[in-house]
Amino acid sequence: MPIHWRLATVMADRRVRTIAELARRSGLARSTLTPLWYGRVKRIDTDTLEALCKALNCQPGDLLVYVPDEEGRERE
């Protein structure tokens, strides 16, 4: 998948040490945050993204990065 989550990196940069701490700060359930931390989500609700940005004082682009796959490069 060419979109990679950087939630763990942003959490570390902001000294948010656990998913439980992020859950408290964001008001999101741990069951919502865990797949994001592991990068195992295919889509995200804008309300969830907004809560993450508020809790971590960041922009959506801080949490996501586009990395083209090799297959896509071959077609160019």
Backbone bond lengths (Angstrom), bond angles and torsions (degrees), N, CA, C in turn:
res aa  C-N    CA-C-N  psi(-1)  N-CA   C-N-CA  omega(-1)  CA-C   N-CA-C  phi
1 M - - - 1.449 - - 1.533 108.44 -
2 P 1.316 118.15 128.67 1.466 120.50 -175.39 1.535 115.06 -76.93
3 I 1.326 119.08 -12.53 1.466 121.30 176.41 1.524 107.61 -97.58
4 H 1.330 116.17 123.97 1.466 121.49 -179.13 1.522 109.61 -117.01
5 W 1.317 114.63 135.54 1.464 121.37 177.10 1.524 109.71 -81.39
6 R 1.305 116.10 139.31 1.455 122.84 177.58 1.535 110.64 -116.09
7 L 1.320 116.96 25.14 1.458 120.47 -175.91 1.518 111.91 -58.03
8 A 1.321 118.26 -45.40 1.470 120.71 -179.26 1.526 111.07 -61.22
9 T 1.321 116.86 -40.04 1.464 121.21 179.71 1.521 111.06 -66.54
10 V 1.325 116.52 -45.70 1.469 120.39 179.79 1.522 110.30 -65.18
11 M 1.321 117.00 -40.11 1.464 119.72 176.37 1.527 110.61 -59.46
12 A 1.317 117.71 -45.09 1.466 121.47 -179.95 1.521 110.62 -63.40
13 D 1.321 116.73 -42.58 1.467 120.86 178.91 1.523 111.50 -61.25
14 R 1.333 116.45 -32.62 1.479 121.46 -178.35 1.526 111.77 -94.43
15 R 1.316 116.13 4.90 1.471 122.75 -179.28 1.528 112.57 59.36
16 V 1.314 115.61 36.10 1.460 121.86 171.79 1.517 104.28 -95.87
17 R 1.312 116.77 107.34 1.458 121.29 -166.85 1.533 115.90 -84.85
18 T 1.317 116.75 -24.86 1.470 118.42 -175.56 1.527 111.21 -136.29
19 I 1.301 114.83 159.87 1.462 120.40 174.53 1.524 109.40 -65.08
20 A 1.318 117.37 -35.27 1.470 120.52 178.10 1.527 110.71 -61.03
21 E 1.326 117.12 -40.98 1.464 120.58 178.03 1.532 110.51 -65.00
22 L 1.326 116.74 -42.89 1.466 119.99 177.84 1.524 110.49 -64.36
23 A 1.316 117.69 -37.16 1.466 121.38 177.23 1.528 110.27 -61.02
24 R 1.327 116.97 -43.50 1.469 120.49 178.51 1.528 110.58 -63.43
25 R 1.328 117.21 -44.73 1.468 121.35 -177.77 1.528 112.58 -68.12
26 S 1.327 116.79 -36.85 1.460 120.82 -172.23 1.522 113.87 -95.41
27 G 1.332 116.83 -22.19 1.454 120.20 -174.39 1.530 112.74 80.40
28 L 1.330 116.45 6.93 1.461 121.36 178.79 1.524 110.08 -90.69
29 A 1.309 115.50 152.09 1.461 120.25 178.96 1.526 110.86 -73.06
30 R 1.315 115.82 146.81 1.471 119.71 176.22 1.520 110.98 -58.83
31 S 1.326 116.65 -33.64 1.470 120.21 179.21 1.528 111.75 -67.62
32 T 1.311 117.72 -21.53 1.468 122.04 174.09 1.524 110.23 -81.64
33 L 1.311 116.76 -38.92 1.465 121.63 -174.35 1.525 113.90 -78.05
34 T 1.309 117.64 -34.70 1.465 120.61 -176.02 1.526 112.97 -57.86
35 P 1.333 120.10 -49.28 1.470 118.23 177.86 1.529 113.15 -63.00
36 L 1.325 117.13 -31.44 1.469 120.08 176.92 1.521 110.43 -66.18
37 W 1.324 116.42 -42.22 1.459 121.16 -179.56 1.535 110.93 -61.64
38 Y 1.327 115.48 -39.45 1.458 120.49 179.84 1.533 113.10 -85.38
39 G 1.334 117.35 -4.52 1.457 121.16 179.82 1.514 113.65 71.85
40 R 1.310 116.91 31.42 1.470 121.77 -176.04 1.529 113.11 -107.49
41 V 1.303 117.37 38.54 1.459 120.49 178.72 1.525 109.87 -120.51
42 K 1.302 115.43 148.40 1.463 120.91 179.12 1.522 111.01 -102.38
43 R 1.326 117.37 -24.11 1.460 121.14 177.95 1.523 108.83 -151.32
44 I 1.328 114.61 159.41 1.466 120.06 -179.66 1.517 109.40 -138.95
45 D 1.301 116.26 142.15 1.444 123.45 177.22 1.534 108.93 -74.91
46 T 1.323 117.22 141.34 1.468 119.74 -178.95 1.530 111.96 -63.30
47 D 1.327 118.30 -30.31 1.467 120.30 176.84 1.531 110.77 -65.04
48 T 1.327 116.63 -37.02 1.466 121.44 177.65 1.520 109.83 -66.61
49 L 1.320 116.18 -45.03 1.459 120.45 179.26 1.526 110.76 -62.50
50 E 1.315 117.08 -40.70 1.457 121.21 178.06 1.529 110.91 -63.11
51 A 1.332 117.41 -43.27 1.471 120.94 179.75 1.529 110.63 -62.92
52 L 1.327 116.88 -39.94 1.465 120.36 177.53 1.524 111.18 -63.88
53 C 1.327 116.48 -45.10 1.462 120.28 -179.22 1.529 111.17 -62.90
54 K 1.320 117.15 -40.99 1.467 120.64 177.91 1.524 110.74 -64.63
55 A 1.328 116.64 -47.26 1.465 121.15 -176.44 1.524 112.08 -66.03
56 L 1.325 116.77 -34.42 1.473 120.84 -176.18 1.525 112.86 -102.49
57 N 1.333 116.38 1.02 1.462 121.38 -179.44 1.535 110.49 51.04
58 C 1.327 114.94 58.38 1.462 119.92 -177.39 1.518 110.41 -142.53
59 Q 1.301 116.19 176.79 1.455 124.02 176.04 1.528 109.10 -102.59
60 P 1.347 118.15 156.50 1.461 119.70 178.04 1.530 112.67 -54.05
61 G 1.306 117.60 -36.77 1.461 121.21 179.54 1.519 113.78 -66.11
62 D 1.324 117.19 -18.09 1.465 120.50 175.25 1.530 110.36 -73.65
63 L 1.326 116.28 -27.36 1.457 121.64 -174.89 1.529 113.80 -91.59
64 L 1.328 116.38 -20.61 1.458 121.54 -176.03 1.518 110.50 -126.59
65 V 1.316 115.72 145.05 1.454 120.20 175.13 1.527 108.44 -138.40
66 Y 1.328 115.57 139.95 1.462 121.12 177.83 1.517 108.83 -95.67
67 V 1.316 116.00 123.38 1.465 122.34 178.05 1.521 106.87 -124.51
68 P 1.330 117.07 105.42 1.469 118.50 -178.68 1.517 111.00 -61.05
69 D 1.324 115.55 142.65 1.457 118.99 178.31 1.532 110.12 -84.37
70 E 1.289 116.40 163.95 1.459 121.84 -179.45 1.527 112.05 -61.08
71 E 1.320 116.11 -37.54 1.457 121.00 -179.40 1.519 111.03 -60.39
72 G 1.331 115.90 -42.09 1.453 120.55 179.07 1.508 112.60 -65.33
73 R 1.307 117.24 -35.19 1.468 121.19 178.79 1.517 111.75 -67.82
74 E 1.329 116.49 -34.81 1.457 120.18 -179.29 1.512 112.01 -66.75
75 R 1.334 117.49 -29.81 1.462 120.99 -177.96 1.514 112.48 -79.43
76 E 1.321 117.98 -16.92 1.480 120.92 -176.60 1.501 112.62 -70.05
